[in-house]
């Protein structure tokens, strides 16, 4: 497990958060539906869509780190106003600007050991 780079600032204000539950749904022919939680623990997880606007040096460093961990290695991170959780970066994109990088990424909560 990697640690989130301490010298990278928090993402921009426009962070979006989605809560998802792990549920199995059985639909019956007469219109009824049965729903069952998958597991008693950790069946609700968080998905964050984040954006960073960074200067060129910070952007290169952060992009290299994201490419190292993307979709494979989990890391500890605490979103603003939240406790530390374990995340996986499932997608990342960068846009070059004049002496700036805009990096967007999706962090999904995982429950690895």
TAKA-V586623 format. One record per backbone hydrogen bond with DSSP energy under -0.5 kcal/mol. NH is the residue of the N-H (numbers start at 0). CO is the residue of the C=O. Records with the same first field share a line. If there is no record, write none. Layout:
BEGIN
NH->CO, CO
END
This chain:
BEGIN
1->73
3->75
7->4
8->6
11->50
14->12
15->48
17->46
19->44
21->42
22->20
23->35
25->33
26->24
27->31
30->27
33->25
35->23
37->21
38->36
44->19
46->17
47->106
48->15
49->47, 104
51->102
53->51, 100
55->98
58->54
59->55
60->56
61->57
62->58
63->59
64->60
65->61
66->62
67->63
68->64
69->65
70->88
71->68
72->68
74->86
75->1
76->84
78->76
81->78
84->76
86->74
87->107
89->87, 105
90->105
92->103
94->101
96->99
98->96
99->96
100->53
101->94
102->51, 100
103->92
104->49
105->90
106->47, 104
107->87, 105
108->45
109->85
END
